[in-house]
Amino acid sequence: MHRTSLAGSQCPIARSLDRVGEWWSMLILRDALGGLTRFDQFEKSLGIAPNMLTRRLAGLVEAGLLERRRYSVRPPRDEYLLTERGRDFQPVLWAMIAWGNRHFAPEGESLVLLDRETGAKAEPVLVDRISGKQMTPAAFRAAAGPAAGDRLRRRYALSDPAPETAS
């Protein structure tokens, strides 16, 4: 089965899903962020079929999230190292941990985030880098940006009414 590519979409969510939206890809990134680099390490950790792992690693390399580097010539062996783009995925996974614990862990949290310095449990929130405000639906909204095409502008014009003006 061949899936449709979302890479040409103007929507950053669709473009991101095109690169990491398949669950194996996210789990490979999770393991890479946890320090795994070699094919056999990913295979053992994930219990994934070798052909599937080969395809997913190639896709992550092509998307610029991992870099493939040869560490042995005989036999030929490669390791997969995170790029800056791949390391930037860490907060997305932290948000998924928090969201998954909140909504899909009836038995309790199996994975938590901890402050490295204090060991205290951490709960991630999204904060605007410019204002320092916590990003909530009541305080922020998505809007078409300068590079948006007509379709994206129409979508966000319908869903994001203009702010009320004082008379």
FENZI-V160234 format. One record per backbone hydrogen bond with DSSP energy under -1.0 kcal/mol. CO is the residue of the C=O (numbers start at 0). NH is the residue of the N-H. If there is no record, write none. Layout:
CO|NH + CO|NH
This chain:
5|8 + 10|14 + 11|15 + 12|16 + 13|17 + 15|19 + 16|20 + 21|25 + 22|26 + 23|27 + 24|28 + 25|29 + 26|30 + 27|31 + 28|32 + 29|33 + 30|35 + 31|34 + 36|79 + 37|41 + 38|42 + 39|43 + 40|44 + 41|45 + 42|46 + 48|52 + 49|53 + 50|54 + 51|55 + 52|56 + 53|57 + 54|58 + 55|59 + 56|60 + 57|61 + 58|62 + 59|64 + 59|65 + 60|63 + 64|82 + 66|80 + 68|78 + 71|76 + 76|70 + 76|71 + 78|68 + 80|66 + 82|86 + 83|87 + 85|88 + 86|89 + 88|92 + 89|93 + 90|94 + 91|95 + 92|96 + 93|97 + 94|98 + 95|99 + 96|100 + 97|101 + 98|102 + 99|103 + 104|107 + 112|121 + 114|118 + 119|114 + 125|134 + 127|131 + 132|127 + 135|139 + 144|147 + 148|152 + 149|153 + 150|154 + 151|155 + 152|156 + 153|157 + 154|158 + 155|159
